[in-house]
């Protein structure tokens, strides 16, 4: 798979490039995809997130924005594109997890995802997902590869994933990037919504919950279709304290349901070896070498 150029995402989300007729005239031959965007005082990035969704030019899109009563110019940004937004609200809510859940309950698509208001989708994400849905009729969750972008929308890292394994999910951590994950809405109806007790690790909890339920199938789509933005405001958040505490709580809970096949110290080594082995076995030498070079450079 080709790597993205540094400015590919910047070009994609800099200006509207969608066809209004395609967005407004829903084509039901395509799976209906509902996208929820929670937001609060993220006006500087919100328009780019919106454009990353609308510029997909996906023919059967349902777009929902749940704004927590922003005091910046977020509402102005939303109104600029409200013709293409199926539902939006700007009012005080119970935080990010509650806002996402409220959006989920508004959604009507068979397939559902969310994208935070500082993260974005990569080009052709939804069309590639639609192909994956057609080819994997028994799938419940699709996930893909991730691009890391900075505050100026420039790509600085590529992160590829490997097929889902719930022991790795429980003991190592998140095996699915929420920026490039989509799932059947029925999973929420059958197994519950995001746990609002968690402010940061709600995505880790629900993927671990689904992975612990027999019969739920995760499918990796071999595409970069989501972007996580690393910027100064995000770095100053409490994710590294509260988030790590939540992560440990979730791990402690699910490790009782998914006991390790090996002592944890050995399991961690197996998990890392599995990643390297799978990249090599599928002939992805370019990415294998890229990770070695990137890791060396990152430590300098």
Residue pairs with C-beta under 8 A, 6 or more apart in sequence:
1 145
1 222
1 223
1 224
1 287
3 158
3 290
4 122
4 147
4 155
4 158
4 224
5 155
6 154
6 155
6 156
7 153
7 154
7 155
8 123
8 155
9 120
9 122
9 147
9 149
9 153
9 154
9 155
9 227
10 152
10 153
10 154
12 51
12 52
12 55
12 122
12 123
13 48
13 49
13 51
13 52
13 55
13 120
13 153
14 48
14 51
14 153
15 51
16 51
16 54
16 55
17 55
17 57
18 54
18 55
18 56
18 57
18 84
19 57
20 84
22 57
22 58
22 59
23 54
23 57
23 58
23 59
23 61
23 84
24 83
24 84
25 59
26 32
26 59
26 60
26 61
27 59
27 60
28 60
29 59
29 60
30 58
30 59
30 60
30 130
31 60
31 109
31 110
31 111
31 129
31 130
31 133
32 60
32 61
32 62
32 108
32 109
32 110
32 111
33 58
33 60
33 61
33 62
33 109
33 111
33 112
33 113
33 126
33 129
33 130
33 182
34 62
34 63
34 64
34 107
34 108
34 109
34 111
34 112
34 113
34 185
35 53
35 61
35 62
35 63
35 64
35 112
35 113
35 114
35 115
36 64
36 65
36 66
36 100
36 103
36 104
36 107
36 112
36 113
36 114
36 115
37 46
37 49
37 50
37 53
37 63
37 64
37 65
37 66
37 103
37 114
37 115
37 116
37 117
38 66
38 67
38 68
38 96
38 99
38 100
38 103
38 114
38 116
38 117
39 46
39 49
39 65
39 66
39 67
39 68
39 70
39 74
39 116
39 117
40 67
40 68
40 69
40 70
40 74
40 96
40 99
40 117
41 70
41 71
41 72
41 74
42 49
42 70
42 72
42 74
42 117
42 118
43 70
43 72
43 73
43 74
43 76
43 77
45 117
45 118
45 229
45 231
46 74
46 77
46 78
46 117
46 118
47 77
47 80
47 81
48 120
48 153
49 115
49 116
49 117
49 118
49 119
49 120
50 65
50 77
50 78
50 81
51 120
52 115
52 120
52 121
52 122
52 227
53 61
53 63
53 115
53 121
54 63
54 81
54 84
55 123
56 121
56 123
56 124
56 125
56 126
56 127
58 126
58 127
58 130
60 109
61 126
62 86
62 107
62 108
62 109
63 84
63 85
63 86
64 85
64 86
64 87
64 88
64 103
64 106
64 107
65 78
65 85
65 87
65 88
65 89
65 103
66 88
66 89
66 93
66 99
66 100
66 102
66 103
67 74
67 75
67 78
67 88
67 89
67 90
67 91
68 90
68 91
68 92
68 93
68 95
68 99
69 90
69 91
69 92
69 93
70 90
74 90
74 117
75 90
78 85
78 88
78 90
82 88
87 106
93 99
93 102
94 196
95 196
95 199
96 116
96 199
97 194
97 195
97 196
97 198
97 199
97 202
98 196
100 114
100 194
100 202
101 193
101 194
101 196
103 114
104 112
104 114
104 185
104 188
104 193
104 194
105 193
107 185
109 185
110 184
110 185
110 186
111 129
111 133
111 182
111 183
111 184
111 185
112 182
112 183
112 184
112 185
112 188
113 181
113 182
113 183
114 178
115 121
115 179
115 226
116 179
118 229
118 231
118 233
118 234
119 179
119 226
119 227
119 228
119 229
120 149
120 153
120 226
120 227
120 229
121 179
121 180
121 225
121 226
121 227
122 147
122 180
122 223
122 224
122 225
122 226
122 227
124 223
124 225
125 144
125 180
125 223
125 225
125 226
128 144
128 221
128 223
128 225
129 142
129 182
129 221
129 225
132 139
132 142
132 219
132 221
133 139
133 142
136 142
136 217
136 219
138 217
139 217
139 218
139 219
140 183
140 184
140 187
140 210
140 216
140 217
140 218
141 164
141 176
141 181
141 182
141 183
141 184
141 187
141 207
141 210
141 216
141 217
141 218
141 219
142 181
142 182
142 183
142 218
142 219
142 220
142 221
143 161
143 164
143 176
143 177
143 180
143 181
143 182
143 218
143 219
143 220
143 221
144 161
144 177
144 180
144 181
144 220
144 221
144 222
144 223
144 224
144 225
144 226
145 158
145 159
145 160
145 161
145 177
145 180
145 222
145 223
145 224
145 225
145 226
146 158
146 159
146 161
146 177
146 179
146 180
146 224
146 226
146 227
146 228
147 155
147 157
147 158
147 159
147 224
147 226
147 227
147 228
148 155
148 156
148 157
148 158
148 159
148 227
148 228
148 230
149 155
149 156
149 227
149 228
149 229
149 230
150 156
150 229
150 230
150 231
151 229
151 230
151 231
151 232
155 227
157 294
158 224
158 287
158 290
159 177
160 279
160 284
160 287
161 175
161 176
161 177
161 220
162 220
162 274
162 275
162 278
162 279
163 218
163 220
163 278
164 175
164 176
164 211
164 218
164 220
165 175
165 271
165 274
166 208
166 211
166 212
166 258
167 258
167 260
167 261
167 267
167 271
168 175
168 271
168 274
169 175
169 176
169 207
169 208
169 211
170 208
170 211
170 212
170 251
170 254
170 255
170 258
171 251
171 255
171 260
171 264
171 267
171 268
171 271
172 268
172 271
173 204
173 247
173 251
174 203
174 204
174 207
175 207
176 203
176 207
176 218
177 226
177 228
178 203
178 226
179 226
179 227
179 228
180 224
180 225
180 226
181 203
181 207
181 226
183 210
187 210
187 216
191 209
191 210
191 213
192 209
194 202
194 203
194 205
194 206
195 202
195 205
195 206
196 202
198 205
198 246
198 250
199 242
199 243
199 246
200 238
200 239
200 242
200 243
200 246
201 243
201 246
201 247
201 249
201 250
204 246
204 247
204 250
205 246
205 250
208 250
208 254
209 254
210 216
210 218
211 218
211 258
212 254
212 257
212 258
260 267
261 267
262 270
276 288
279 285
279 287
279 288
279 291
280 288
